[in-house]
Amino acid sequence: MSQVAKGYLQHIASDGDRWDSLSYQYYGDATAYEQIITANRHLPITAMLTAGQIVFIPIINKPKAKGADTIPPWLRDDSSEVIDD
């Protein structure tokens, strides 16, 4: 569904896709859709995207949250942590 290309992911629109739904799908924030619209000046700004349209999704690097060490270990996302028995 997505391919990495020069700092962007390519998304092929499906029936029902909207700018805010793509923003939520890729960023976890439905209000961040302006970045996606800016990266897709070739597409008309309509409420619903047309199925089959190629939409470029900018790759965003989120800064690490401050105070992450105050989160209990069982709630942290430490997928890189390896536990040996």
N, C-alpha and C positions, 0 to 999 in steps of 0.2 A: 504494500500500500504506500509506503514511503521510501524514498531514496535520498541519500545525502548528496548535495551538489552545491559546492561553493558557499558553505555557511547556511544552506537552506535545506529543508526537507520538501519533497514533492508529495503533495496529497492529491489524489484523483477524487474529485467531488462525487458524492452519491446523492440520491434523492433525499431531500430533507436537510442537507448540510447548510448551515448558516455561518456567518463570520464568527459569531459569539460561541457557537457550538464547537467550531474548530479551535478557537482560543482555549476553551475549557478542556478539550480533548488533549491538546499538546502542551498547554501551560498550566492547567489546573485553575485557571482564572478566566472566566467568561468576559471580563471587562478589558482584557488585554488585546482585543481584536484589532485595534488601530494599527498595531505593528504588522499584522497580517495584511490588512488593507493597503498599507503603504508599500509593502513588498509586491503587491499585485496590481499595479497601476494599469496593467493590460486587461483587467477584468472589470466589467461594469459593477458598480456598487448597487446591489439589489438585496432585498431581504433574504431571498433564498438563492443559493448557487445552483447552476445548472449541472446535472449529472454529467460526468465526463470532463469537466473543466479541470485543468491542472492548476493547483493553488500552491504557491511557494510559502512555506512556513519558516520564518527566520529562526535560527537556532540561537537561543538566549542562554547565557551563562548566568545562573543565579548566584549571588554572593552567599557565602556560608553564613548561616544565621548566628548571631551573637548569642552567647549563653547556651549553646548546644550542650555544654557539659553539665548543665543543670537539669537536663531531661533524664528521667530514670532510664537505666540501661535497657530495660525490656521494651521501651518505646522508641529507642534510637534506631536509625536505619544504618546499621553497621554491616552491610552485606559483604564488605571486604574482610571482616574479622573472621579468623579461622580458629576453631576450638579443637585442640587435640585431646584425645582421651588418654 
